[in-house]
Amino acid sequence: MEAQENKTTRKSCTPIKVYCLPEERAVIEENARRAGLSASTYLREVGQGYQIQGVTDAEQVRELVRVNGDLGRLGGLLKLWLMNDAKVAAFGPNTILALLQRIETNQERMSHLMEFILRPRAES
């Protein structure tokens, strides 16, 4: 058996204490939460000069995936109609125009969601 080397870990080192007011602590914890980090990791990375990159809200990403799926299904229906498929022969021009309107509406929703996700958060 090889002798294991003693490796220094963060947990075995002395922590740095930071004294702050409750309002300051709340701001630090909120910034850490927005970045998807613990307060400790957030402070360590900021203290070392790293630029913090926020994580995208998972709920918003799920909504984008759902809207994208809707667009795919609507596009598939439109493709069937354009190919004069017998399955969609009963649908008239009004149905197709409504389908195109739904596609456009979903594209606008997706655009708004992406803008909301990517827009920098307002400073408090």
C-alpha positions, 0 to 999 in steps of 0.5 A: 500500500502506498502512503497517502499524502496529507492534502490540505482541504478548505475545511481543515483551514482556518476560516476568515470571519466577515462582520457585516450588518444584517442588511449586508448579509442579506444582500450577499446571500441574495447575490450568492443565490442568484449566482447559484453559489453558497455564500461562502463560495461566492465570497471566496470567488469575489475575494479572489477577483473572479467575476461571478456569472449568474445561472439561468433560472431553471423554471424560465429555461423549462418554459422556453423548452415548452414553447420551443416544443410547441413551435416544433409541433405547429411547424410540423402541422404546417409542413403536412398541410404544405405537402397536401397530405391527406390527413390534413386535407379537411383543414381550410385556409382559416385553420392554416392562418390560425396556425401561422398566428399561433406560431408567431405568438409563440415566437414572440413569447419565446423572444420575451422570455429570452430577453427576460432571462438575459436582461441584467438584473436591476440594481437594488 
